[in-house]
Amino acid sequence: MNLKLPKTYTLILALCMVAGPFIWLVLSEDGKRRSDLFLLHLFGHQPFNLAVANLRPEIEEASLLSQFSRIEFACDDQPRAIGSRRCAAEIGSFNGVPARSAELFWDDGQLKAVRIDYRGRWHQVLLEELNTRHGPPRRDSIGSGVVLAWRFDAGMLLVPETLVADEPPALMWVSGQG
């Protein structure tokens, strides 16, 4: 009984083992997203995995920022329409979706809003992730566009349905108080 595998069989098997993952990384959308996430992390951009459904105005700045100690937030006090204190940082991803930056806004010690600028290429992936996690959104018409809105106990998450060419894609959580 001959248990030795033919050379062509082992060659084809070896090629499949090497080429298969490469093809998945280069040609599939999930592979491209995971490649982007890996490269962003490799270059020092940290993930910002935030449970937006659990956000509350009462969350203290120090408490929230300590949960993301690997992200370097820069905070400043300057009056804005959305709050008097802002903490901003570059990030690599938001809940598994490649992203650019996160901004947190406080006013009178209360969390008022969170803005995440994400990479437009992954807009549909973000919408699918939000639909899966939070269910179908409400659709609101604003001007010539449509905004998707998810309501939570203490606030609302807003995302544009389609991207506007000249504006960076962003999602925003806004407190339901005040």
Secondary structure, 3 states (H helix, E strand, C coil): CCCCCCHHHHHHHHHHHHHHHHHHHHHCHHHHHHHHHHHHHHCCCCEECCCHHHCCCCCCHHHHHHHCCCCCCEEEECCCCCCCEEEEEECCEECCEEEEEEEEEEECCEEEEEEEEECHHHHHHHHHHHHHHHCCCEEEEECCEEEEEEECCCEEEEEECCCCCCCCCEEEEEECCC
